[in-house]
């Protein structure tokens, strides 16, 4: 196989959808696997809908995913001269022709075809106009479109993913390349760019498969070889319909804001259609590059399982070094603090969280003291009679040195035995005082990370709070 050159060509009319991200990823993996080039091309010729800020969002999303490009980004809006030259060449070579019908004339023909019970197809009338007459009418300012003269032959596409597809002669009419205002259309610009950039493989969504015979005809008209095609199955939501916002998050930015790691999202997207074999699920990028092949992509649609993504994200998160997560968590609003302290706190919560957002929320307890307490916890452990117990425990803890989880647990067990309490009954009001909740990491590790000053302050403050509360049964 020659050194591959592949491209990802998004339109900046919306943010990067996970379907587009998967297409970019497969192109990137293929290029990296074979030492080829991954080219980024921005198809921004839709002037009314294309926006620069959306282009930047796409670039940012790809950078966040780690999908670095080797060439580009190229902007189609800056390549108009290339399209004009290609159009002039096709016209001069007799491979394209001017068609002078007005929109009203075409609409009338379309209605007549529908009335007769068959689909409208352009009849090629413009092709019958002699060259001299066509030149004269164009020079006189008469409006025209440029149409490709499509060969009357079967077009065969041997798609790597979807298999062989045949498009019989007559399946295509002579389609428009350039509008009457001089604006080149999508199929034309795509093929001109693919030829100019030396694209060897076109990896894209299966929704583009119906366009492929047009592109094959264009590649041949432009005198270029036809690239290898690989059309990827659709990504569906849990309900079997095309993935969209109604299924929840569908854009890369949304997953980033939810706290999904790029490593996990890339891993997850890679498995939406491609099988590395051996029932692998969790992989590094390096492993994906080494194992990737177009031949192992299945043709069927894939379902986007959000729960599986969360599971995978939790697996990736749990395997990361806590210190490496501190700066990555800061955009989610974690408390200020030394990296060493935050790293120790992160280590306590890693296995209990599935997203960066959840982890950041869990770290809130290492910032401000609890301002509210779980209602069920207060009902069960907020009796005024528990205040003296907590104050005495705080005093016992104040004498513990070093302030480590092992020493704290030993002291708590001693105190519980002396007081006739179970360790659980003692631990729960302490946990509530520290976090405002009855759920937390192991209590004594939590005390150690919070430190003596913070821990004792919170226990005593909670004791004061419940001492002023209406009487209710004490801890059994």
N, C-alpha and C positions, 0 to 999 in steps of 0.2 A: 504494500500500500504506500502511495506517495504520502509525504508529510501533509497531514490534514490542515486545512484552514476552515474554521467554522465561525459562525457569527451569531450573536444575539441582537435582535433588532426590535426593541420595544418602541411603541408610540407614546409620547408624553401627553396622553389625554387622561391619564389616571395614575395612581400610585402603582407600585409593582405588586401584582397579584401573585399568589403562591404558584399558580399555574405557570406564569411567566418566569418566576424564580426557578421552578423545576426545569423549564426549558433551558434557561441560562446555565443551570448547574450541569445538566447532561452535556451540553456543548463544552463547558469548561472541563469537565472530567474527561471527555473524549480527547480534547486537545492536550491536556496534561498527560494522559495515559500514553499518547503516541508522539509526544514531543512536538505538537503542532502549535498553531496560533489561534487564539481566541480573540475575536474582533467584536467590538461594540459599535453598533450603528444605531443612531437615533432617527427613527422615521417620523419626522416632524413636518411633513408637507401639508398636513391638515391644519391650515393656518387658523381656522376658527376655533379648533378644539385644543391644539397643542399649546402648552404653557411651559415657560422656562423653569418655573418653580417645581413643576412636576418632573421635568428632566433631572433637576438636582435631587429630588426625592428618589428617583430611580437609581441614580449614581450612588447616593448615600446608602441605599438599601443593599445594592450589590457589594459595596465596599464592606458594609457591616457583615454580610454573609461570607466575605473572604473571596469573592469571585473577581479576582483582579484580571483586567484585560490587557492583551499584548499590543493591540492597536486601537486607535480611536480615543474618545468617541468621535465618530464621523456623523455629521448632521446632513440629512438629505436636503434641508433648506439651503445649504451652502454648495450644493452640487448640481444646480440647475443647468449650468452650461454643459455638463457631461450628458445630461438627458437630452438637451437640445441637439447636441452633436450626434447622439445615437439615433434620434428620430430622423434627422436629416439623412443620415447614412442609410437607414432602412428604406426611406422614401426614394433615395437616389438609386438603390439597388433593386427597386421594384418589389420589395418584401412588405412594404406598407403602402397605403394609398390614402388620399384625401376623400372624405365623404361629406357632401354638402347638405344633406337633409337637415331641415330645421327640427327642433324638438317637437313642434306641433305635427309635422309630417310623420315622425317616428311614432308618436302617440297614436295617431290615426291608424297606422299600420298594425300597431300592437292591439288596438281594440278590434280591428277587423280579424286578426288572427284568433283572438279569444272568442269572438262571435262564431268563428268557423270551427271552434273546438280544438285548437292546437296552440302550442306555445309559440310565442313570437320569436323569430330568429331574423337577424339582419340578412337581407337577401344578396348582399354584395354588390349592390347597384353602383356604388362609388368606384368599384374596381373596373367597371366597364367604361369609365370616362377616359378619353384619350389624354395622354400626358400633357400635350400642348394646351388642351382646353382646361385641364385641372390647374396648370401653372397660371394660365390667364385669369381664371376666376379667383384664384388665391391672390394674385397680384392686384386685382381690382378691389380687394378688401372683403370678398365674400367669406363669410364664416364657414369653417369646416372643422371636423375632427379627424384625427389620424387613426386609421384602423390597421391592424395586422392582417396580412393575407395568410390565413391559416391553411396549411396543406390539407388536402382531402385524403387523410390517411389515419389509420389506427395509431393511437399513442399508447405505448406500454410503459408502465411505471413499476419497476421492481423495488418495492419499498422494503427496507431492512426490517421494519417492525410490522407493518400491516400486510406484507406479502405482495404478490403480483396483482396489479390492477390494469385493466384494459379500457381505454376510452375510444369507442369506435369512430370511424370517419363520420363526420357530420355532427358529432357531439358538441363541437364548438362552432360558433359563428365567428365572423371576423370582428373581434372585440376591439374596443377603443383603447388606444395607447395615450393619446394626448387630447385633452378637451379643446373646445373651440376658443377658450380664453388662453390657450397655450400651456395650461397646467397639466403636467404629466401625471398619470394615474398610477395607483399602487402597484399593480402587476408589472408595469413597465419599469418603474424606478427600482423595484426589488431586483429584477433580473439584471438590469444594467449595472447596479451596484455589485451584485454577486459575481458578475463577470469581471468587473474592474478590480474587485478585491481578491479574485482567484479562489472563491469559495469552492471547496471540494465536497463538502457534506452539508446538507441542509437538514437540521434536526429541529423540528417544530411540532406544534399541536396538530392532532388529527383533523381539527376543524379547517385546516389549510389544505387537506388532501384534495378536495374538489378543485382547488386552484391549480393543482400541479400540472395538468395537461396544458393549461395556458402557459405556464412557466417553461415547460419542456419546449413548446412551440417557439417561445421567445428566445430561449437559449440557442436553439438551432438557427433561428433567423439572425441572431447576433454573431453567429459563427463560432460559438463557444461549445465546449463539451458540457454535457448535462451532469450536474453533481449527483452524488448518492443521496437519496431521500430516506429519512427516517421520521415517520409521523407518530407522535406519542399519543396514547389513549387519554381520554378526558379524565379530569379529576372531579369526582362527584361528592356531594354532601352525604350525610347519613341517610337522607331520604331518597337517594338515587338520582337526584337532580344535579345539574351543573352547579359546582360550588360557587356561592355568592355571599353577599353580606347577610342574607337572610339566615344563613347557617352560623352566623357569628363572625369572627374575624376571618378575613379572606386576603388581606393585604399584609405584606411583610412588616410594614411599620406597626400594624396593630399587634402582631405577635411580639415584636420588640417591646412595645409599651406594656404588654401583659407580663413581661419578664421571661420570655422564652429565649434561651441562649442560641446564638447563631450556629454553634456547633451541633446543637440538638435539632434545630430546624433543617439544616443541611442534611444531616443524617436521616431525618424523617422523610424529607422530600425525595431523597435518593431512592428510597424504598417504595415510592408510589409509582410502581411500574417496572422497576429494575430489580432483578434478583441476583445477589452476589453469590448465591449458593450456600449450602451448609447451614441453612436457617439462621444466618447472621442477622442481627438486629442492630446492635450497638457497634459502630465503627468510627475510626478516626478518618480524617480527610485523606491521609496518606494511604490507608487501607482501601478506601473507595477508589482512589486514583489507580492503584495497583490492580484492582479487580474489575474495573468498569469495562463493559463492552456493549455496543449497540445490539448485538445478537441476543443478549440476555434481557432485553426489554420486552415485556409482553404487550400484545396489541389491545388488550381489554381495558376498559375504564378502571380507575382505582378510586376507592372510597377514602375520604379524608376523616380519619378517626381521631378526633380531638383528644379523647381520653388517652389514646396511645401516645400522642405527642406529649401530653403532660407527664405520662409515665417515663418516656424516654428522656424528657428534659430533667426530671428528677434524678434519673440514673446518671446523666452527664454531670448534673450539679453536684451530686453526692461524691463524685470521683475527682472533684477539683480541689486544689489547695486553697484553704480558707484565705490565706494572705493574698492570693491572686484575685480574689473576688471583691476585696474591699473597695478599690477604685471603681470597679464595674458596677457596684451596688450604689454608689453615691448618687447617680441620677434618680434613683428610686426613693431618695429621702431618708437615708439612714442617719442615726445620730452622729454628731461630731465626736471624734475620739481618736486615740492613738491606734495605729494600724495593728499593733500587737494585741491590744485589748479587743478590738473589733474582730480580729482573726480568731481569738479564743471564743468569742460569742458566736461567730459564724459556725465554728466547728460543732458547737452544741446543737445547732438548729438544722444543719445541712440535711440530715436524713429525714427530717420531719416536713420539709418543704419541697414543692414541685416546681416552683417558678422563682425567679429573682424577686418578683414583686412580693410574693408570700414571704420570702426570706427577709426582705427589707422591712416588711410589716412586723415580723417576729422580732427584729432587732430594736424595735421602738422601745422595748422595756429597758434598754441600756441607756436611754436618754432621760426623759422626764419621769418622775415618780408617777405611779398610777393616779389618774384623776377620777376614775370610775372603777367600780368593782362588779363582777358578775353577780347578778341578782340571786341566782340559785345558790351561789357560794356564800353570799352574805346571809341568806336565810338559814343555811346549815351551819356556818361557822362564825357568824357575826354576833353571837351572844355576848353581852357585857361580861359574863363570867369567864370568857376566854381571854380577856385582856390581861389579867395578872399572869396567866400562863405564858403568853407571848412576851410580856415584859421580862419575866424571869429568864426565859430562853434567850432573849436578847443579851441579858447580862452574862449568861453562861457563854454565849458565842463571843462576846467581847473579850473574853479571857483566852480564847483559843488562839494558839500560835504554833506553827504557822497557820494562816487562814486558808486551809486547803480542804477539798471536799472530803478526803478521808478523815481528817481531824474533826471536821464539823459533823460528819455522820456519826462518828464515835461519841461525840459529846451529846448529840441529839438522842442517841439510843440510851445513853446513861440517864439522861433527864426523863425520857419517857418511862423507863423502868422505875425510876424513883417516884414518879408522879402517878403511876398506875395507868398510864395512857398507852395506846398502841402507837407505833411509829407513824402509821398512816394518818391517824387522827390528829397527830401533832403536825405532821408535814403539810396537810392541806391548808390550814389557815396561814401557815408561813408562806406557802406558794401563792395564796391569794393576796397576801400583803405585799409580796414582791412584784407580782405581775398584773394584779387585778383579775386574774383568771385562775381556774382550777386546772388548766392545761399548761404544761411547760416542759422544758427538758428536765432531766434528772435534777432534783432539787439541790443537792449539795454541790454538784458541778456549777449550777446556776449561782448559788451563793458565792462560790469561789470567784467566778468571773465578775460578778457585780462588785465584789470587794467588800471589805468590812464596813467601811463608812456608809456606803449606800445601803447595804443589806440591813444594818442595824437601824438606820434612820427609817427605812420603810416599815420594818417590823414594829417599831415603837409608834410610828404615826398611825398604823392600822390599829394597834392596841388602843390608842387614844380615841380613835374614831368609834370603835365598837363599845368602848366603855361609856360613851355618851349616848348609845343607842338604847331603845326600849328593851326591857328585860326579855330574854328568850332562853330556852334551854342551852346549857353549856355543852361542850364536846363530851360525848359519852366516854 
